[in-house]
Amino acid sequence: MKRFLSMWFLAIIVGSTSSAIAQDKAGPGVKDFSSLINQVFAPVTDKLNLTQEQQFQIVAIITEAEIRADPLLQSLSVADGQVRELSFSGLLDGNRLKELCDQEAAILSEILQLKVLAKAEILRLLTTEQRAVVAQQFNSKTQLEGHLGSISIY
């Protein structure tokens, strides 16, 4: 469950990938960082010509965001379990449901804030030319697909 939530969080961060967790090649807990970079910027990764320093800093930003998000994702999982239990209890308490939903909303708000901050930090690392490539790729794609970040407007 923890791995799923971590994957979900990273997918939120990049907003345009189906999964932002790189596959483990060197063993458990070790990520293929070049794969992570490719997933963050696909399909324009090669056009960006990121320096090693940029790649290192991007991985550090994502890693820090994952670490900060972990307790939030755990809290979200607990709250979601409580909502699930409440829905199957047979005695639906509207006040308790609102309380749990408000709790989940607050957690999701914090996670989305982490997403925006991480994206902004990553974009700050890019040169003007690199930002233009990213903006052209992802802004037009987002508009065509009807998405605002990772949230569908449909």
Short mmCIF file of the C-alpha atoms (twelve columns), coordinates in Angstrom:
data_MODEL
# 
_entry.id   MODEL 
# 
loop_
_atom_site.group_PDB 
_atom_site.id 
_atom_site.type_symbol 
_atom_site.label_atom_id 
_atom_site.label_alt_id 
_atom_site.label_comp_id 
_atom_site.label_asym_id 
_atom_site.label_seq_id 
_atom_site.Cartn_x 
_atom_site.Cartn_y 
_atom_site.Cartn_z 
_atom_site.pdbx_PDB_model_num 
ATOM 1   C CA . MET A 1   0.000   0.000  0.000   1 
ATOM 2   C CA . LYS A 2   2.848   2.370  0.866   1 
ATOM 3   C CA . ARG A 3   4.454   1.800  -2.547  1 
ATOM 4   C CA . PHE A 4   1.115   2.421  -4.267  1 
ATOM 5   C CA . LEU A 5   0.624   5.678  -2.383  1 
ATOM 6   C CA . SER A 6   4.176   6.750  -3.187  1 
ATOM 7   C CA . MET A 7   3.552   6.017  -6.858  1 
ATOM 8   C CA . TRP A 8   0.288   7.960  -6.690  1 
ATOM 9   C CA . PHE A 9   2.040   10.946 -5.161  1 
ATOM 10  C CA . LEU A 10  4.731   11.024 -7.816  1 
ATOM 11  C CA . ALA A 11  2.139   10.727 -10.537 1 
ATOM 12  C CA . ILE A 12  0.554   13.813 -9.032  1 
ATOM 13  C CA . ILE A 13  3.878   15.621 -9.032  1 
ATOM 14  C CA . VAL A 14  4.548   15.118 -12.706 1 
ATOM 15  C CA . GLY A 15  0.902   15.193 -13.701 1 
ATOM 16  C CA . SER A 16  1.605   13.863 -17.160 1 
ATOM 17  C CA . THR A 17  2.976   10.416 -16.507 1 
ATOM 18  C CA . SER A 18  1.133   7.250  -15.674 1 
ATOM 19  C CA . SER A 19  3.681   6.391  -12.999 1 
ATOM 20  C CA . ALA A 20  6.636   8.405  -11.810 1 
ATOM 21  C CA . ILE A 21  8.342   5.721  -9.792  1 
ATOM 22  C CA . ALA A 22  11.329  4.320  -11.609 1 
ATOM 23  C CA . GLN A 23  11.672  0.585  -11.754 1 
ATOM 24  C CA . ASP A 24  14.133  -0.938 -9.368  1 
ATOM 25  C CA . LYS A 25  17.111  -2.321 -11.275 1 
ATOM 26  C CA . ALA A 26  19.789  -2.525 -8.638  1 
ATOM 27  C CA . GLY A 27  17.629  -4.095 -5.955  1 
ATOM 28  C CA . PRO A 28  14.948  -3.175 -3.465  1 
ATOM 29  C CA . GLY A 29  14.878  0.492  -2.505  1 
ATOM 30  C CA . VAL A 30  17.308  1.560  -5.247  1 
ATOM 31  C CA . LYS A 31  15.777  3.598  -8.044  1 
ATOM 32  C CA . ASP A 32  16.946  3.953  -11.606 1 
ATOM 33  C CA . PHE A 33  17.310  7.740  -11.541 1 
ATOM 34  C CA . SER A 34  17.763  8.179  -15.286 1 
ATOM 35  C CA . SER A 35  14.483  6.364  -15.774 1 
ATOM 36  C CA . LEU A 36  12.856  8.703  -13.255 1 
ATOM 37  C CA . ILE A 37  14.126  11.752 -15.157 1 
ATOM 38  C CA . ASN A 38  12.854  10.266 -18.424 1 
ATOM 39  C CA . GLN A 39  9.417   9.683  -16.910 1 
ATOM 40  C CA . VAL A 40  9.202   13.203 -15.513 1 
ATOM 41  C CA . PHE A 41  9.846   14.883 -18.844 1 
ATOM 42  C CA . ALA A 42  8.764   12.280 -21.395 1 
ATOM 43  C CA . PRO A 43  8.475   12.710 -24.342 1 
ATOM 44  C CA . VAL A 44  10.788  15.754 -24.386 1 
ATOM 45  C CA . THR A 45  13.572  14.505 -22.107 1 
ATOM 46  C CA . ASP A 46  16.122  14.218 -24.900 1 
ATOM 47  C CA . LYS A 47  15.303  17.716 -26.211 1 
ATOM 48  C CA . LEU A 48  16.113  19.222 -22.814 1 
ATOM 49  C CA . ASN A 49  19.741  18.055 -22.674 1 
ATOM 50  C CA . LEU A 50  19.704  18.192 -18.887 1 
ATOM 51  C CA . THR A 51  23.075  18.463 -17.233 1 
ATOM 52  C CA . GLN A 52  24.131  15.875 -14.661 1 
ATOM 53  C CA . GLU A 53  23.742  18.559 -11.992 1 
ATOM 54  C CA . GLN A 54  20.179  19.327 -13.112 1 
ATOM 55  C CA . GLN A 55  19.322  15.629 -13.090 1 
ATOM 56  C CA . PHE A 56  20.787  15.213 -9.611  1 
ATOM 57  C CA . GLN A 57  18.864  18.216 -8.286  1 
ATOM 58  C CA . ILE A 58  15.596  17.037 -9.854  1 
ATOM 59  C CA . VAL A 59  15.976  13.628 -8.251  1 
ATOM 60  C CA . ALA A 60  16.737  15.338 -4.921  1 
ATOM 61  C CA . ILE A 61  13.577  17.467 -5.207  1 
ATOM 62  C CA . ILE A 62  11.428  14.439 -5.986  1 
ATOM 63  C CA . THR A 63  13.026  12.422 -3.190  1 
ATOM 64  C CA . GLU A 64  12.442  15.221 -0.688  1 
ATOM 65  C CA . ALA A 65  8.828   15.559 -1.837  1 
ATOM 66  C CA . GLU A 66  8.329   11.804 -1.414  1 
ATOM 67  C CA . ILE A 67  9.758   11.941 2.107   1 
ATOM 68  C CA . ARG A 68  7.520   14.869 3.036   1 
ATOM 69  C CA . ALA A 69  4.499   13.214 1.450   1 
ATOM 70  C CA . ASP A 70  4.961   9.837  3.110   1 
ATOM 71  C CA . PRO A 71  3.286   10.723 6.433   1 
ATOM 72  C CA . LEU A 72  0.520   12.523 4.549   1 
ATOM 73  C CA . LEU A 73  -0.062  9.496  2.347   1 
ATOM 74  C CA . GLN A 74  -0.168  7.273  5.411   1 
ATOM 75  C CA . SER A 75  -2.732  9.586  7.033   1 
ATOM 76  C CA . LEU A 76  -4.745  9.578  3.812   1 
ATOM 77  C CA . SER A 77  -4.729  5.803  3.778   1 
ATOM 78  C CA . VAL A 78  -5.962  5.669  7.377   1 
ATOM 79  C CA . ALA A 79  -8.697  8.217  6.718   1 
ATOM 80  C CA . ASP A 80  -9.741  6.382  3.561   1 
ATOM 81  C CA . GLY A 81  -9.967  3.150  5.538   1 
ATOM 82  C CA . GLN A 82  -12.177 4.873  8.090   1 
ATOM 83  C CA . VAL A 83  -14.474 6.159  5.345   1 
ATOM 84  C CA . ARG A 84  -14.640 2.671  3.871   1 
ATOM 85  C CA . GLU A 85  -15.488 1.165  7.284   1 
ATOM 86  C CA . LEU A 86  -18.129 3.811  7.858   1 
ATOM 87  C CA . SER A 87  -19.732 3.171  4.486   1 
ATOM 88  C CA . PHE A 88  -20.043 -0.558 5.248   1 
ATOM 89  C CA . SER A 89  -21.146 -0.149 8.863   1 
ATOM 90  C CA . GLY A 90  -24.832 -0.017 8.024   1 
ATOM 91  C CA . LEU A 91  -25.262 2.989  10.279  1 
ATOM 92  C CA . LEU A 92  -24.082 5.919  8.187   1 
ATOM 93  C CA . ASP A 93  -23.366 8.860  10.484  1 
ATOM 94  C CA . GLY A 94  -23.482 11.981 8.311   1 
ATOM 95  C CA . ASN A 95  -21.515 14.084 10.774  1 
ATOM 96  C CA . ARG A 96  -18.736 11.501 11.032  1 
ATOM 97  C CA . LEU A 97  -18.679 11.158 7.236   1 
ATOM 98  C CA . LYS A 98  -18.304 14.927 6.825   1 
ATOM 99  C CA . GLU A 99  -15.541 14.966 9.430   1 
ATOM 100 C CA . LEU A 100 -13.616 12.189 7.650   1 
ATOM 101 C CA . CYS A 101 -14.132 13.754 4.226   1 
ATOM 102 C CA . ASP A 102 -12.930 17.120 5.533   1 
ATOM 103 C CA . GLN A 103 -9.878  15.362 6.976   1 
ATOM 104 C CA . GLU A 104 -9.130  13.702 3.618   1 
ATOM 105 C CA . ALA A 105 -9.623  17.017 1.820   1 
ATOM 106 C CA . ALA A 106 -7.122  18.724 4.108   1 
ATOM 107 C CA . ILE A 107 -4.576  15.967 3.535   1 
ATOM 108 C CA . LEU A 108 -5.090  16.110 -0.233  1 
ATOM 109 C CA . SER A 109 -4.664  19.888 -0.098  1 
ATOM 110 C CA . GLU A 110 -1.287  19.466 1.600   1 
ATOM 111 C CA . ILE A 111 -0.257  16.867 -0.974  1 
ATOM 112 C CA . LEU A 112 -1.259  19.155 -3.841  1 
ATOM 113 C CA . GLN A 113 0.742   21.967 -2.257  1 
ATOM 114 C CA . LEU A 114 3.779   19.681 -2.202  1 
ATOM 115 C CA . LYS A 115 3.141   18.894 -5.872  1 
ATOM 116 C CA . VAL A 116 3.065   22.536 -6.884  1 
ATOM 117 C CA . LEU A 117 6.144   23.391 -4.838  1 
ATOM 118 C CA . ALA A 118 8.090   20.457 -6.305  1 
ATOM 119 C CA . LYS A 119 7.073   21.365 -9.854  1 
ATOM 120 C CA . ALA A 120 8.076   24.982 -9.275  1 
ATOM 121 C CA . GLU A 121 11.457  23.941 -7.849  1 
ATOM 122 C CA . ILE A 122 12.078  21.638 -10.801 1 
ATOM 123 C CA . LEU A 123 11.133  24.323 -13.313 1 
ATOM 124 C CA . ARG A 124 13.448  26.829 -11.579 1 
ATOM 125 C CA . LEU A 125 16.360  24.487 -12.309 1 
ATOM 126 C CA . LEU A 126 15.747  24.651 -16.044 1 
ATOM 127 C CA . THR A 127 17.176  27.230 -18.411 1 
ATOM 128 C CA . THR A 128 14.824  29.573 -20.228 1 
ATOM 129 C CA . GLU A 129 15.084  27.402 -23.335 1 
ATOM 130 C CA . GLN A 130 14.388  24.209 -21.400 1 
ATOM 131 C CA . ARG A 131 11.357  25.782 -19.712 1 
ATOM 132 C CA . ALA A 132 10.022  26.810 -23.122 1 
ATOM 133 C CA . VAL A 133 10.270  23.204 -24.367 1 
ATOM 134 C CA . VAL A 134 8.500   21.892 -21.265 1 
ATOM 135 C CA . ALA A 135 5.818   24.583 -21.402 1 
ATOM 136 C CA . GLN A 136 5.139   23.954 -25.077 1 
ATOM 137 C CA . GLN A 137 4.849   20.197 -24.580 1 
ATOM 138 C CA . PHE A 138 2.819   20.070 -21.403 1 
ATOM 139 C CA . ASN A 139 0.652   23.188 -21.677 1 
ATOM 140 C CA . SER A 140 -0.701  22.242 -25.093 1 
ATOM 141 C CA . LYS A 141 -1.134  18.599 -24.061 1 
ATOM 142 C CA . THR A 142 -2.960  19.597 -20.873 1 
ATOM 143 C CA . GLN A 143 -5.346  21.854 -22.777 1 
ATOM 144 C CA . LEU A 144 -6.061  19.246 -25.431 1 
ATOM 145 C CA . GLU A 145 -6.781  16.520 -22.892 1 
ATOM 146 C CA . GLY A 146 -8.957  18.758 -20.728 1 
ATOM 147 C CA . HIS A 147 -6.806  18.403 -17.613 1 
ATOM 148 C CA . LEU A 148 -5.741  20.959 -15.088 1 
ATOM 149 C CA . GLY A 149 -2.594  19.481 -13.615 1 
ATOM 150 C CA . SER A 150 -3.542  15.971 -12.648 1 
ATOM 151 C CA . ILE A 151 -7.199  16.817 -12.077 1 
ATOM 152 C CA . SER A 152 -9.565  16.088 -14.932 1 
ATOM 153 C CA . ILE A 153 -12.196 18.721 -15.651 1 
ATOM 154 C CA . TYR A 154 -14.556 16.187 -17.191 1 
# 
